[in-house]
Amino acid sequence: MGEKSKSRGWCGWFIAIIVLASVVLAVVYTVKLRMKKSGDDDGGGPVPGPPGAIDKKYADALKLALQFFDIQKSGKLENNKISWRGDSGLKDGSEANLDLSKGLYDAGDHIKFGFPMAFTATVLSWSILEYGDQMNVVNQLDPAKDSLRWTTDYLIKAHPSDNVLYIQVGDPKVDHPCWERPEDMKEKRPLTKIDADTPGTEVAAETAAAMASASLVFKDSDPTYSATLLKHAKQLFDFAETKRGSYSVNIPEVQKFYNSTGYGDELLWAASWLYHATEDKTYLDYVSSHGKEFASFGNPTWFSWDNKLAGTQVLLSRLLFFKKDLSGSKGLGNYRNTAKAVMCGLLPKSPTATASRTNGGLIWVSEWNSMQQSVSSAFLASLFSDYMLTSRIHKISCDGKIFKATELRDFAKSQADYMLGKNPLGTSFVVGYGDKYPQFVHHRGASIPADATTGCLDGFKWFNSTKPNPNIAYGALVGGPFFNETFTDSRENPMQNEPTTYNNALLVGLLSSLVTTSSALQSLK
């Protein structure tokens, strides 16, 4: 009796162990199978989670990059943290009985160009929407939202009626011969507008994109303001679409400064943002039905203030990553395929890697403001990598060669690190970051002492000075090096040494993506 009992007990334990082992093996097999299907078995890295450890290098640079927007503000400044800046442009817009005092000076001069300003707002909104958690971890979310609102306040007032948008304050022919502090400006500041008789589709559509994206940023914190932005966005998109015409053709004076190469990309960009803001299928149908006309499918492009195609393709890709059963999404496949082509062009070891790259690894496309394509490409790569990882898609195929999603993030880091000083010159191109950075930035306010009173021409004694700028334009990303990786730190060199707000908006997005790990939001709404 006792022996039989022991035998049965031993058999019971043996059977239990066999069953347990079978269950464990089944679970392991299932997990591996799922990983294989999703690409997780390639060692592509973990799926991002909540914000993790902070990378101090990027956190410090992000804080500086956001300070540059305070340096560029026009109007009656609130909680001004820049000791050498004061109120300026207080009468801007008065000739049309409008208050256009706010907004941003685009670069080292004092013109308010609406086209790049709106792009700055759109990119800043996108950065906040995607990486607000990361910004918040390092206490930079509020400064980012403050600078965005300062800009959108201006854009709202620049749109006094459905088919009227003021797109410029100041005349470059009057402004550019001067070298003075913005606080001391006394020259006339005429207004330039587009309307039904003189349309400017690209500016209207870009401003619609800015308003739509910003409406998402403020949706929870200020629903009334958000609704106002969305109302303007819808009106401006209708204006852009129904009154088509290039602002560069209709207002040829702008060609020398911010010439547009076409408006189809802005229409797709604006419709994409309006879909994210409203989930109104009309806008999704628009990008699907107008893709062949405007999207240049299969041809990777560079993302910039003038060309929004690559940004649009990445933005619409997120819908296919996170809303696989989305009604009307069948027309988006070509957008994501072209976004993949853009990514493959950026990966340095890809068979389709772009040759537009310096020996030091910097994406380089244009002599003038060469950093724009570097920082925009890196920002898009970071976004696409995060979309992939959050979706548990860890591999991308480039002409049959497989790359990890994390390699896109590595590329983004390489561009950021180059900008912060890891380059053959050993210099940071972000003013105030590191031990070596530009001292003679082409920027009027930075170059003239705060206690100086200047007229249009007498400020040139500081322009011609051999001494470094008395004021540091903290956070300014300057134009960047030539293809041979030479750089001349001179006020007389705006091609390489002038900062812009739109470059800095892209820099904010890039640094925010790198400051700590995090997952991408399933929806921006």
C-alpha positions in Angstrom: 0.0 0.0 0.0 2.7 2.5 1.0 4.9 1.6 -2.1 1.9 2.1 -4.4 1.1 5.5 -2.8 4.7 6.7 -3.3 4.7 5.5 -6.9 1.5 7.4 -7.7 2.8 10.5 -6.0 6.0 10.4 -8.1 4.0 9.8 -11.3 1.7 12.7 -10.5 4.7 15.1 -10.0 6.3 13.8 -13.2 3.1 14.4 -15.2 2.8 17.9 -13.7 6.3 18.8 -14.6 5.8 17.6 -18.2 2.6 19.6 -18.5 4.3 22.7 -17.1 7.3 22.3 -19.4 4.9 22.0 -22.3 3.1 25.2 -21.4 6.4 27.1 -21.0 7.6 25.8 -24.4 4.3 26.8 -26.0 4.5 30.3 -24.5 8.2 30.7 -25.6 7.3 29.5 -29.1 4.3 31.9 -29.4 6.3 34.8 -28.2 9.1 34.1 -30.6 6.6 33.6 -33.4 5.1 37.0 -32.7 8.5 38.6 -32.4 9.5 37.2 -35.7 6.3 38.5 -37.4 6.8 42.0 -35.9 10.6 42.0 -36.5 11.4 42.0 -32.8 13.8 39.1 -33.2 16.4 41.3 -34.9 17.8 42.8 -31.7 16.3 46.1 -32.8 15.9 47.4 -29.2 13.1 47.5 -26.7 9.8 49.1 -27.3 10.0 52.6 -25.8 8.1 53.3 -22.6 7.7 56.2 -20.3 10.5 58.8 -20.3 13.6 57.2 -19.0 17.0 58.5 -17.9 17.9 62.1 -19.0 20.8 62.7 -21.3 22.2 65.9 -19.8 24.0 66.9 -23.1 20.7 67.1 -25.0 18.8 68.5 -22.1 21.2 71.4 -21.7 21.2 72.1 -25.5 17.4 72.0 -25.5 17.1 74.6 -22.9 19.4 76.9 -24.9 17.6 76.2 -28.2 14.3 77.4 -26.7 15.9 80.6 -25.3 16.5 81.7 -28.9 12.8 82.2 -29.4 12.8 84.7 -26.5 15.6 86.5 -28.3 13.5 86.7 -31.5 10.3 88.0 -30.0 8.7 91.2 -31.1 6.1 93.3 -29.2 5.7 94.2 -25.6 7.7 91.5 -23.9 6.2 89.6 -20.9 8.4 88.0 -18.3 11.4 88.9 -20.4 14.4 86.8 -19.5 16.8 88.3 -22.0 18.6 91.2 -20.4 19.6 92.8 -23.7 16.1 92.6 -25.3 13.2 95.0 -24.8 9.9 96.0 -26.4 9.9 96.5 -30.2 7.6 96.7 -33.2 4.8 98.0 -31.0 3.1 99.8 -33.9 3.4 97.0 -36.3 0.1 96.6 -38.2 -1.2 100.0 -37.3 -1.5 101.1 -41.0 -4.3 98.4 -41.3 -5.7 99.1 -37.8 -4.3 95.7 -36.6 -2.1 94.8 -33.7 0.7 92.8 -35.3 3.2 93.6 -32.6 3.8 90.0 -31.5 5.4 87.3 -33.6 9.1 86.5 -34.3 11.8 88.2 -36.3 12.9 85.4 -38.6 16.7 85.7 -38.4 19.3 88.4 -37.7 17.2 91.2 -39.2 13.8 92.6 -38.2 11.4 91.5 -40.9 8.5 89.4 -39.9 8.2 86.9 -42.8 4.9 85.0 -42.5 5.8 82.0 -44.5 8.8 80.8 -42.5 7.2 82.0 -39.2 4.2 79.8 -39.8 6.5 76.9 -40.6 8.3 77.6 -37.3 5.0 77.4 -35.5 4.0 74.1 -37.2 7.3 72.4 -36.4 7.2 73.7 -32.8 3.7 72.3 -32.4 4.7 69.0 -33.9 7.6 68.8 -31.5 5.4 69.5 -28.5 2.8 67.0 -29.6 5.3 64.2 -30.1 7.8 65.0 -27.4 5.9 67.1 -24.8 6.5 64.4 -22.1 10.3 64.6 -22.7 10.2 68.4 -22.7 8.3 68.3 -19.4 10.8 66.0 -17.7 13.5 68.7 -18.2 11.1 71.6 -17.5 11.0 72.9 -21.0 7.4 72.2 -22.0 6.1 75.5 -20.7 8.8 77.6 -22.5 8.0 75.8 -25.7 4.3 76.4 -25.4 4.9 80.0 -24.5 6.9 80.7 -27.6 4.4 78.9 -29.7 1.5 80.9 -28.4 3.4 84.2 -28.9 3.7 83.2 -32.6 0.1 82.0 -33.0 -1.3 85.1 -31.3 0.3 87.0 -34.1 -0.9 84.6 -36.8 -4.5 84.9 -35.6 -4.4 88.7 -35.8 -2.7 88.5 -39.2 -5.9 86.8 -40.5 -8.6 89.4 -39.9 -11.1 87.9 -42.4 -11.6 84.6 -44.3 -9.7 85.5 -47.5 -7.2 88.0 -46.1 -3.8 87.2 -44.5 -1.0 89.6 -43.8 2.1 87.8 -44.6 4.9 90.3 -44.0 5.7 93.2 -41.7 8.5 95.5 -42.9 10.2 96.1 -46.2 13.6 94.4 -46.7 14.7 97.2 -49.0 14.3 99.6 -46.0 15.3 97.2 -43.2 18.3 95.4 -44.6 20.5 98.5 -45.3 20.3 99.2 -41.5 22.2 97.8 -38.6 20.4 98.6 -35.4 18.7 97.1 -32.3 15.0 96.3 -32.9 14.1 98.4 -29.9 15.5 101.5 -31.8 13.7 101.0 -35.1 12.2 104.1 -36.6 11.8 103.1 -40.2 8.4 102.6 -41.8 7.2 99.0 -41.6 4.7 98.5 -44.4 2.4 95.5 -44.6 2.1 92.9 -47.3 -1.0 90.8 -47.6 -2.6 88.1 -49.7 -6.3 88.1 -50.5 -8.8 86.8 -53.1 -7.3 89.1 -55.8 -3.7 88.4 -54.9 -3.7 84.8 -53.6 -0.8 83.1 -52.0 -1.7 79.4 -51.6 1.5 78.3 -50.0 1.5 80.9 -47.2 -2.2 80.4 -46.5 -1.9 76.7 -46.4 1.2 76.8 -44.2 -0.5 79.1 -41.8 -3.5 76.7 -41.8 -1.1 73.9 -40.8 0.4 76.1 -38.0 -3.1 76.9 -36.6 -4.4 73.3 -36.9 -1.3 71.7 -35.2 -1.3 74.4 -32.5 -5.0 73.8 -31.8 -4.0 70.3 -30.7 -1.3 71.6 -28.4 -3.8 73.9 -26.6 -6.8 71.6 -26.8 -6.7 70.5 -23.1 -5.1 73.5 -21.5 -7.2 76.2 -23.3 -10.1 74.8 -25.3 -11.4 78.2 -26.3 -8.1 79.3 -27.7 -7.8 75.9 -29.4 -11.2 76.3 -31.1 -10.2 79.7 -32.3 -7.1 78.3 -33.9 -9.0 75.5 -35.6 -11.6 77.9 -37.0 -8.8 80.0 -38.6 -7.1 76.9 -39.9 -10.2 75.7 -41.7 -10.8 79.1 -43.2 -7.2 79.4 -44.3 -7.2 76.0 -45.9 -10.4 76.8 -47.8 -8.8 80.1 -48.9 -5.6 78.3 -50.0 -7.5 75.6 -52.0 -10.3 77.7 -53.6 -8.1 80.7 -54.5 -5.0 78.9 -55.8 -2.0 81.0 -56.8 1.6 81.2 -55.8 2.6 84.1 -53.6 6.0 84.2 -55.3 4.4 84.8 -58.6 1.8 87.3 -57.4 4.2 89.1 -55.1 7.5 88.9 -56.9 9.3 91.0 -54.2 9.4 88.0 -51.9 11.4 85.9 -54.4 14.7 87.2 -53.1 14.1 86.1 -49.6 11.6 83.3 -49.2 10.8 82.2 -52.7 8.4 79.3 -53.0 9.0 76.5 -55.5 5.3 75.4 -55.5 2.2 75.2 -53.3 1.1 71.5 -53.7 3.2 70.4 -50.7 1.7 73.0 -48.4 -1.9 71.9 -49.4 -1.1 68.3 -48.5 0.7 69.4 -45.3 -2.2 71.5 -44.2 -4.8 68.9 -45.0 -2.8 66.3 -43.1 -2.7 68.5 -40.0 -6.4 69.4 -40.3 -7.2 65.7 -40.4 -5.2 65.1 -37.2 -6.9 68.0 -35.5 -10.5 67.1 -36.6 -10.5 63.5 -37.7 -12.8 64.8 -40.5 -12.4 62.3 -43.3 -12.7 65.0 -45.9 -9.1 66.0 -45.2 -7.9 62.4 -45.4 -9.7 62.0 -48.7 -8.0 65.2 -49.9 -4.4 63.9 -49.3 -5.4 60.5 -50.9 -7.0 62.0 -54.0 -4.3 64.7 -54.5 -1.3 62.6 -53.9 -0.5 61.9 -57.6 -0.9 65.6 -58.3 1.4 67.0 -55.6 3.2 64.3 -53.5 6.0 63.3 -55.9 5.7 59.6 -54.8 8.9 57.6 -54.9 11.1 60.7 -55.0 12.7 61.5 -51.6 12.9 65.2 -50.9 14.4 67.4 -48.2 12.2 68.8 -45.5 12.4 72.6 -45.2 10.4 75.8 -44.9 9.8 75.6 -48.7 9.2 71.9 -49.2 6.9 70.0 -46.8 6.6 66.7 -48.7 9.0 64.6 -46.5 7.3 66.0 -43.4 3.9 65.2 -44.8 4.9 61.7 -45.7 6.2 61.0 -42.2 3.1 62.6 -40.6 0.7 60.5 -42.6 2.8 57.4 -42.0 2.0 57.6 -38.3 -1.7 56.9 -39.2 -0.7 53.6 -40.9 1.5 52.7 -37.9 -1.1 53.4 -35.3 -4.5 53.2 -37.0 -4.3 50.1 -39.2 -8.1 49.9 -39.6 -8.5 53.5 -40.5 -11.3 54.1 -43.0 -9.9 55.8 -46.1 -6.3 55.0 -45.3 -5.7 52.9 -48.5 -4.5 56.0 -50.3 -1.8 56.6 -47.7 0.4 53.6 -48.7 2.4 55.6 -51.2 3.1 58.3 -48.6 4.6 55.8 -46.2 6.6 54.1 -48.9 8.1 57.4 -49.9 8.8 58.2 -46.2 10.7 54.9 -46.1 12.7 55.9 -49.1 13.5 59.2 -47.3 14.7 57.2 -44.3 16.8 54.8 -46.5 18.5 57.8 -48.0 19.6 59.0 -44.6 21.1 55.8 -43.3 24.8 56.1 -44.2 25.2 52.3 -45.0 22.1 52.0 -47.0 22.4 51.0 -50.7 20.3 54.2 -51.5 22.2 56.5 -49.1 22.4 60.1 -50.2 25.8 61.4 -51.3 24.8 64.8 -49.9 27.0 64.2 -46.9 30.3 65.7 -45.7 33.3 63.5 -44.7 32.4 64.2 -41.1 28.9 62.7 -41.7 26.8 65.8 -41.8 23.9 65.9 -44.2 24.7 68.8 -46.5 22.6 70.1 -49.4 23.1 73.8 -49.7 25.8 76.4 -49.1 23.3 78.9 -47.6 22.0 77.8 -44.2 23.4 74.3 -44.7 22.2 73.0 -41.3 18.6 73.2 -42.3 18.5 69.9 -44.1 20.8 68.3 -41.4 18.5 69.1 -38.5 15.2 68.5 -40.4 16.4 65.1 -41.6 17.5 64.1 -38.1 14.2 65.2 -36.7 12.2 63.1 -39.2 14.5 60.1 -38.6 13.9 60.3 -34.9 10.1 60.5 -35.4 10.0 57.6 -37.9 12.2 55.5 -35.6 9.9 56.1 -32.6 6.8 55.3 -34.7 8.5 52.0 -35.7 9.6 51.0 -32.3 6.3 51.9 -30.6 4.5 49.8 -33.3 6.9 46.9 -32.6 8.4 47.1 -36.1 12.1 46.9 -35.6 13.4 46.6 -39.2 13.4 48.6 -42.3 14.4 47.2 -45.7 16.4 49.4 -48.1 16.8 47.8 -51.5 16.8 44.4 -49.8 19.3 45.3 -47.0 17.9 45.3 -43.5 18.4 48.0 -41.0 17.3 48.4 -37.4 14.9 51.1 -36.4 17.4 52.1 -33.8 19.9 52.9 -36.6 17.6 55.8 -37.6 17.9 57.1 -34.1 21.7 56.6 -34.2 21.7 58.7 -37.4 19.7 61.4 -35.7 22.1 61.5 -32.8 25.1 61.8 -35.2 23.6 64.9 -36.7 22.8 66.4 -33.3 26.3 65.6 -32.0 27.9 67.2 -35.0 25.9 70.4 -34.3 27.0 70.3 -30.7 30.7 70.0 -31.5 31.5 66.5 -32.5 32.9 67.5 -35.9 36.2 68.0 -37.6 36.3 71.7 -36.5 35.6 70.9 -32.9 33.2 73.7 -32.7 29.5 73.8 -31.6 27.2 75.4 -34.1 24.7 76.1 -31.3 25.6 79.5 -29.7 26.4 79.2 -26.0 26.8 75.4 -26.0 30.2 73.9 -25.2 33.6 75.7 -24.9 33.8 76.7 -28.6 31.0 78.3 -30.5 30.5 81.3 -32.9 31.3 84.6 -31.3 30.5 86.9 -34.3 27.0 85.8 -35.1 25.2 87.7 -37.8 22.5 89.1 -35.5 21.9 92.8 -34.9 20.6 92.7 -31.4 23.4 90.4 -30.3 26.1 92.6 -31.9 25.1 96.0 -30.4 25.5 96.8 -26.7 22.1 97.0 -24.9 22.8 100.5 -23.6 23.6 101.8 -27.1 21.1 104.0 -29.0 21.5 103.5 -32.7 20.0 104.9 -35.8 19.8 103.0 -39.1 23.5 103.5 -40.1 25.5 104.3 -37.0 25.1 100.8 -35.7 27.5 99.6 -38.4 30.4 100.5 -36.1 29.5 97.4 -34.1 28.9 95.4 -37.3 32.5 96.2 -38.3 33.9 95.7 -34.8 36.7 93.1 -34.4 35.4 92.3 -30.9 33.0 89.4 -30.3 29.3 90.2 -29.9 28.7 91.8 -26.6 25.4 89.8 -26.2 25.3 86.1 -26.6 22.4 84.8 -28.7 22.0 81.7 -26.6 20.7 78.7 -28.4 20.9 80.1 -31.9 21.7 77.4 -34.5 23.8 79.2 -37.1 23.8 78.4 -40.8 26.6 75.8 -40.7 29.8 74.7 -42.5 30.5 74.4 -46.2 30.7 71.0 -47.8 34.5 70.9 -47.2 33.7 71.5 -43.5 35.2 75.0 -43.3 33.4 77.7 -41.4 34.1 81.4 -41.1 32.9 83.0 -37.9 32.1 86.5 -39.1 29.2 89.0 -39.0 29.8 89.5 -42.7 29.0 85.9 -43.4 25.2 85.4 -43.1 25.4 82.4 -45.4 27.1 80.4 -42.6 26.7 82.5 -39.5 23.1 83.7 -39.3 20.6 81.8 -37.2 16.9 81.3 -38.0 13.8 80.5 -36.0 12.8 77.7 -38.3 16.1 75.9 -37.9 15.7 76.3 -34.1 12.2 74.9 -34.2 13.6 71.8 -35.9 16.4 71.7 -33.4 14.0 71.8 -30.5 12.1 68.8 -32.0 15.4 66.8 -32.5 16.8 67.5 -29.1 13.5 66.7 -27.4 13.4 63.3 -29.1 16.9 62.5 -27.8 16.7 64.0 -24.3 15.2 60.8 -23.0 13.6 57.7 -24.4 9.8 57.5 -24.7 7.1 55.9 -26.8 5.3 57.7 -29.6 1.7 58.7 -28.9 -0.9 56.5 -30.6 -2.9 59.7 -31.6 -2.1 63.4 -31.6 -5.7 64.3 -31.0 
